[in-house]
Amino acid sequence: MTALTSQDVQDAWSALTQEVRTAVLLTMRNGCPFGSHVPFVVGSDWTRAYLHLSRLALHTQHLLADPRVSLFIAEPDGPGKNPLALRRMNLQGEAAILSPDAPAYDTIKQHYLARFPQAEMMFGFGDFTLWELRVERPSSPKA
């Protein structure tokens, strides 16, 4: 088996995040991991991922108490696929609310809405905020 080059890894990450639109967001709840299914977009330089979350959701309450987070992105399983060989990646870091005053906010919002046009109405709701996941330790995808 040949080792993946940096470009191979980048191509695998890009392909996976283009094909898969939702991920499992892992937050900390009373010292234990808590998983939620969330839509996401990835920033252009792979140091950021973005989520549009409601303050009413448990995962948002967890993030407000402890910003450490993991975003697990995986290829869906299906008949004929080897579940142990599914492409997957895990982004870890800290999450913070992206202020509407931030220079990148409008660009990120448009990128998010291009991928999830049905979310446009929710950007007008007072309980929804755009969160920025600052990636510290991306794991290599299983290709």
TAFENRA-V295741 format. One record per backbone hydrogen bond with DSSP energy under -1.0 kcal/mol. CO is the residue of the C=O (numbers start at 1). NH is the residue of the N-H. Records with the same first field share a line. If there is no record, write none. Layout:
CO->NH ; NH
This chain:
5->9
6->10
7->11
8->12
9->13
10->14
11->15
12->16
13->17
14->18
15->19
16->20
21->40
23->38
24->72
25->36
26->70
27->34
29->32
32->29
34->27
36->25
38->23
41->50
43->46
47->135
48->43
49->133
50->41
51->131
53->129
54->57
57->61
58->62
59->63
60->64
61->65
62->66
67->95
69->93
70->26
71->91
72->24
73->89
78->81
82->85
87->75
88->142
89->73
90->139
91->71
92->136 ; 137
93->69
94->134
96->132
99->102
102->105
104->108
105->109
106->110
107->111
108->112
109->113
110->114
111->115
112->116
116->119
117->120
119->123
121->124
122->125
125->128
127->55
129->53
130->98
131->51
132->96
133->49
134->94
